[in-house]
């Protein structure tokens, strides 16, 4: 069996990676050092699987990059992957091409709601959930998650109350949860689905982060009984699993014909009509040929997580990491550290040269949180923790 190399990262200047761009980082933290380490934007530094690189090289050498279409091979790769990876039995007609999960959300909001309608979501949550509403003049209803034992729990009572009084049209639901990586149980999904059904709210499940599992087992909303599937829109892509975000290809799975056709009409209005050539080739290859690469990538990230947790306990005892069951992005509570998240992030960037994410990007209820990215080499994680530990010790002494 081939052993893949995750210690050697890609040269991120070649793909113009935002997370590594000096001008972009300097606009956030003016004066940052040249040797900064970016642990913020959620893409990985690993080279894509060699099978994907070979497929794209073959496409490039062929020299033709014209108009294409969603091929039967592409549809079958999605059907096979969903069943093999998640146990989902998906029919071809349920699948619709998209140009990215965030554009898909915007199109769905345009399809199912009118200006001044409301969209409900649990917070903290992925920021573009709110952007999809606000950019289209819709209202955002937030229901804070409950924190208990360094984990998040759904507040079903408040959800029901707000659904009944505010009457939202859509619930944007992140499964697994972004930013914390919490995997929702089947029973939790069932309760959410029932609340949506009872209150005429379409359930939208974003399952993009479902393929790097650190602990437990992911349950897709597509596992729910048929009556709930008829009220479900599921968005996903291979972009987080295989680091293909820049290829701008994703898809929805919608069992309900009326919902599906309504979204497709909106895609036509926005001229979302056909895939890009490299995106389709990369997705087919990822789903058909790169399962073992994903297994080894997940194992490597687990080792990075163990390293990160050990260093957090030793050098940052005031910080508390939320239980991370999926993804590669630890979510850390600094509310008991004596410093606010902005001060910590600024000091880590300017004095330690480590760029980390902050809670401002997650709609609401994230004022005391930092987010880190473990999708990089162990050497970079070790160097980052060394730098931050030194800066954290200095900060505590000078407080």
N, C-alpha and C positions, 0 to 999 in steps of 0.2 A: 504493500500500500504506500502510495506517495505521501511523504510528510511535507506539508506546506510550510513556507517560511513567513512568520509574522514578526520576526525580529528586525527584518530589513523593510523599512517603510518606503513609500513612493516619494519621488521628488515633487512636492506639492506646488512648486513654482510652475511646472509644466502645464498642469491643469488649472492654473490660476485660482487656486483654492482660496476662498474668502477668509477662512479661519487663519491661514498663514500669511495673508497679505499685509505687509508692513503699513501701507497707507491706511487701510481699513482699521487695523488695530490701533494705529497712532491717532486716528480720529476719535477713538473711544478713550484712549489713555495717552495724551500727548507727552512725548518725551520717552516713551518706552524704549528699552534697549534693543539693539539689533538681534540679540540672541534669545528673544522671547520664545516661550513655549505656549502654544494655544491649546487650552483644554476647554474650549467653549462650544463652538458650533458643532451640531450633532452629525458629523460625518467622520469616517474612520480614515486613518493614514495608511492602512495596509494596502498593498497592491491588490487589485482585483484578482480573482481566481485565474490561474494560467489558462484554464479552458475558455474563459470569457475573453481574455486577451488574445488568444490564438484565433478565436472566432472573429474578433474585430479586425485583427491583422489580415485574415483571409478576405474579409469584406473590403478592407482598404486597398489591398493589392489588386483586387478585381477591378477597381477603378470606376465603378458605376454607383451613383448615390441618388438615383431618381425617386420618383413618387412610388409609394408602396401601399399596402393595405394590410388589414389584420388577417393574417393567414390562418388556415385550419391548424397548422402546426403550433402557432402561438396560442390559439384557444385551447388546444389539447394540452399544452405545457401547463397552462393555468389549472385546468381540470385535474390533471394528474398530480400537480404539486399540492393543491388544496386537499386532495384526498390522502396523499402520502404523508404530508407534514401535519395536517390538522384533523384528518378524518372527515372532512367536509365533502359531501356528494353534491357537486355543482353541475348544473346543466349549462350547455354552451350558450343558450339564448339569454341566460342571466348575466353574462359577462359583457361589460362595455369598456372600451378603451378610454383612457384619459391621459392628460398631459401632466399629471402630478396630482397628489392628493389635495393640496391646497387649492389649485384651480378647480378641482372636482367639487370641493366644498362650496366655493363661490357659485359655481353653476347650479348646484343643488339648491342653495338659498334662493337664487333667482327663479328657480323652477317652482318651488313649493311654498314660497311666501311672497307677501307684498310689503311695500314700505310701511314701516311702523309695526309690522308683526314682530313677534318675539321668538327668540331662540334660547333654550335653557341648557346649562352646562354645569358640571361640578367643578369647583375650583380648589386649588390651583389646577390649571390645565394648559395644554398647548395653545400658545397665543393666537395662531391663525384661526382657531375656532371663533374667537371674538372678532378678528379682522373680517372674516367672511360675512359676519352679520353687519358690522359697522360700515364696511365699505359699500354695502348695499342698502344702507339706511334702515336696518333692522335693529331692534332692541336686544340687548343681552341681559338675560336673567341668570344670576349666579347662585349656586347652592354650595356653601363650603363643605368640604369633606371633613370628617371627624378624625383627629389624630389620637391614636391610642397605641401604646407600646411600640413607638417608632414605626407605625404603619397607618395607612389611610383606610377609612371605612365610609361607606355611603350613608347619608342621612336620608333614609326613605321617607320619614315623616315630613321633613321640610320639602323634599322633592314633590311629594304628593300635594302638599299645601300650595306650593307655588304653581304647580301645574293647574290646579283647580281655580286659583284666583287670577293668575296672570295669563293663562291660556296660550302657552307657546305653541308654535306649529311644529317645531323640530327640537329633538334633544340630541346634541352633539356629545357623544360618549367615547372616551379614549380607552381602548382595551387592547393590550395592557395600558395602564395609566401612564401618561406622559405629563409631568416629569418624573414621577417616583419609581416607575417600573412595577407597580403593584399589579398582580394578576387577579382579576375578579373571578370568583367561583361561579359555577353553574347556577347555584341558587340566587346569587346576587344578580346575575344576568337575567334570570327569570323574573325577579321582582321588578327590575328596571323595565323589561319588556312588557310586563303586565300593567305597570303604571302608565307607560306610553299608550298602550292599547286602550286602557280605560278612559284616557283623557284626550284621545284623538291627536296624539303627538307622534310624528314619525321618528323612529329610533335610527340614528346614524352611528354606526360603530366603526371607528378608525382603528384598524388592526395592523398598522404599519410596523409597530414595535413587537410583533408577536413571535419573532423567529430567532432571537438571542435569549434563551431561557437560562437563568442562573439558578433558579430553585422552583420546584413544583412543576405543574403542567398547565399550559395555556388552554383555555376553552374558548372557542370561537362562538360568536353570536349565531352563526349558521348552524350550530348544534341544537338550537331551540326548536320547540314544536312548530308545526306548519303554520298555525294561526299567527304566531309571532313573526315568522319569516315574511308573511304578507304585509308586514308593517316595518320592514327592515331594509336599510341601505347599508351595505358594507363596503368600505374603501380600504384598499391595501396596495402594496407594490413590493418589488424585491429591493427597493432602494436602500433601506436600512440594513437588511440582511446581507446584501452583497455589495454595498457601497456604490450604488449606481445612480445616485440622486441627480447628477448633472446630465444624465441622458433623458430626463423628463418623460418618463413613461410610467403609467400606473393603470389601475382599472377599478371598476366597481362591480360588485355582485349584488343583483337586485332580483329576488324571486318574483316580486309582484309586477305583472306585465304593465299595468297602468303607470306605476311609479317609474318603471324602467323606460317606457316610451316617452314619458314626459321629460325625463332627464336627457334622453337622446335628442329630443327636439330642441332643447336649450343648447346642447352641444352644437347642433347644426346652426343655430343662430349665431353662436360664437365661433363657428368654423373649426370646431374640434372634429376632424374628419378621418385622419389617417395617422399611423405611427411614424416616427422617424426611423430611418433604416438601422442605425447602430443600436437604438434602444430596443427594438424588437428582437434583433439577433442576440443582444446581451441577455434579455429576459428569458428567451427560449433556452439559451445555453445554461444560464444560472439554474433554472428550474429543472432542466433535464439532466445536467451533467455535474453540478457543483454541490450536491448534498454533502459529500465528505469534506469539502473545503469548509462548508458552514459548520459542520460538527467540530472541526479542529479550530476554527476561528472562535467559536463559543468557548471551547476549553481554554484557549489562550486568554480570552477576556476574563474568564473565571479566575485564572491565576493572577491577572492584574487586579481584579477585585479583592482577592485575598491580601495582596500586597498593600493595596490602598487602605483596606480596613485595619490592617495591623499597624500601619503608620499613623492612621487617624487616632487609634486608641493610645498609641505611645506619645505622639507629639502634639495632638490636638484634642486633649481629653474634654475640652469644653464644647466640642462640636459633636453632633449626633447625626449619624447617617440613617435615613429612612430605610427600612428593609427593602432591598432591591431584588425583585424576583425575575426581572427581565431587563433587556436592553444593556447598554454599556455606559450608562450615564448616572452615576451616583448623585443623589439629592440629599443635601446636608443642611441640617437645622443649626443655625448659629445664634439662636435667640438667647442662649445662656452664656455667650462668649464675652459679653461686655462691650462688643463692638457691633455696629450695624453692618449689613451685608455690603453696602456701597463702600464703606471705609475699608473693609477687608479686601474686597475685590480691587480697589484702587491701589492699596499698599502691595498686594501680591503682584499686580501688574507692574507698577513703577519701581518697586524695591527688590522684588524677587524675579521679575520677568516671566511670570506665569499668568496667563489670561484665563479667567474662569467665568462661568455664566452666573447671572443673578436672577432673583425671583421676579424682577420687574417684567420679565417676558412671559409670565404665566397667568395673565388676566387679573387674578385677585387672590388674596389669602396666601401670599408667598413672600411677605416682607422680610423674613428672616432666613432666607434659604440661598444656598449656593449650589451650582451644578457643575460637575466635572465630567470629562470625557476620557474613558479608559480604552477607546478604540485606537490605540497606538502602541508603540513598542514598550517593552518592560524597561528598557534603558531610559526612555523619556519619562515614564511614570516615576521611576526612582529619582531621576534628576529633579523633576518637578516637586516631589515630596521633600527632598533635601532642601531645595531653595525655599519652599514655603515654610518648612519647620524652622529654619533660621530666621525668617522674617516674622513668623508668629511669636517666637521667643522674644525678639526685639520689641514687637508691638506691646506685649504684655509688660515688659520691663519699663517702657516709657509711658504707660497709661497713667 
